[in-house]
Amino acid sequence: MDEILAATFRRAVHDRLDYLDKLAADGDLRSRAALASTEIARLTSAWRSVLDAHQPDEHGRCPQCSGWLRRRAHPCTVWTIAHQHLMAADGFPAAENGRHARAADRLAVAPLGAS
Ligand SMILES: [Zn+2]
């Protein structure tokens, strides 16, 4: 994929996410109900696809996030971000602390409904 096509690809995905955010925030009740009935299933399917690609191998390492020299232990960044966004009790997690932040340290979020 050349650079221009890749940028167009990224922009299209971000535009779609912006559209969904705007519809969820500003849409009327009917629009939000339609959004929930269609987009939640698409988003959960997307998450499952991404997480499937980052399943640990037989050595407990993520094949997608591991490099040639260094194997990435599970949970990798993708699983950590999924856990933070799907399990956080009070909205979006704080910003990442850098690429060397330990994944296990970032798992300390409460499940929904916990208080
Ligand atoms: Zn991974």
Boltz pocket constraint, residues with backbone or C-beta under 6 A from the ligand:
constraints:
  - pocket:
      binder: B
      contacts: [[A, 53], [A, 54], [A, 62], [A, 63], [A, 64], [A, 65], [A, 66], [A, 76], [A, 77], [A, 78], [A, 79]]
      max_distance: 6.0
